[in-house]
Amino acid sequence: MVRIGGFIIGVGFVFALLLGIWDTVYNWIKEPPAATAEHEFHHHPKKVDFSFNGFFGKYDNRQLQRGLQVYKEVCAACHSLRLVSFRDLQALGYDEGQVKTIAKGFQVPSINPETGEPATRDGIPSDRFPSPYANDVAARAANNNAIPPDLSLMAKARHDGSNYIYSLLTGYQDQPAELLKEFPEAKTPQGLHYNPYFATLNLAMIPPLSNGQVTYSDGTAATRDNYAKDVAAFLTWTAEPKMEARKTAGLATVIFLLIFCFLAYGAKKQIWRNVKD
Ligand code: HEC
């Protein structure tokens, strides 16, 4: 009796599940999802051969320094790095004096001690990379109603972040004719810029990089492609400064486990040596 009852309840559950699925399938057949420009024209990030790719990959400090230079001279006009202090830059190979000079190049918010009025002062090593805008309202006003996001963790916040930042910076182009033919309503609105690597295909950031804009002192070619790679590497470091320690710890763990496996196997052999199978 109990068995039959259980069976009937089970059938009831299965029926309810099928009903749920049926509803979804029926709606999907009746009204198939419409094709969208985002779905058809969005690109996955291009793959960059970064020095930190892979299990043994490491940051290249010279590249990170060039990336910092691009950030300072271009991106910092709009984007903050509010989780990074100037003194953290010692990890890129700068000494204290150089860090002080870099910090001095930024103006951070403060209070005038004489009057109590809001003011700015030169940065010091314990400050963080400030936002160039007093608040979000000012940021929106200067950027066609979009807020330039903080870039500290951007490389982690987006899928395939390092490649994504590089692709976004080098991906601006004219809207493809096929897109306009297929989706005339998806024409890039006034004030936005077409970029197939951005999720909605149009973003408020002006194309920030062009050839020759930043002068490197180490002989690296002054191209948009190099700027984009270097700043993407730098922003990967800001998002994951301890990546190398993480990889080394991972490797040490694997080696330890391998040795442990070997010992455990030896112990098993030793313990069962008199037992025939
Ligand atoms: C003139 C101001 C300006 C400059 C200079 C600028 N950006 Fe932006 N950036 C913006 C704005 C505005 C947005 C927000 C765009 C949007 O949401 O439509 C943005 C968004 C971004 C995003 C986020 C995209 C996403 O997926 O949400 C990244 C990454 C980015 N910028 C990187 C950079 C880098 C790297 C530089 C320097 C090479 C740079 N930006 C220079 C204004 C700027």
Residues whose N, C-alpha, C, O or C-beta is under 5 A from the ligand:
A	BS01	HEC	V74 C75 A77 C78 N143 A146 I147 P148 P149 M154 N202 L203 A204 M205 P208 V231
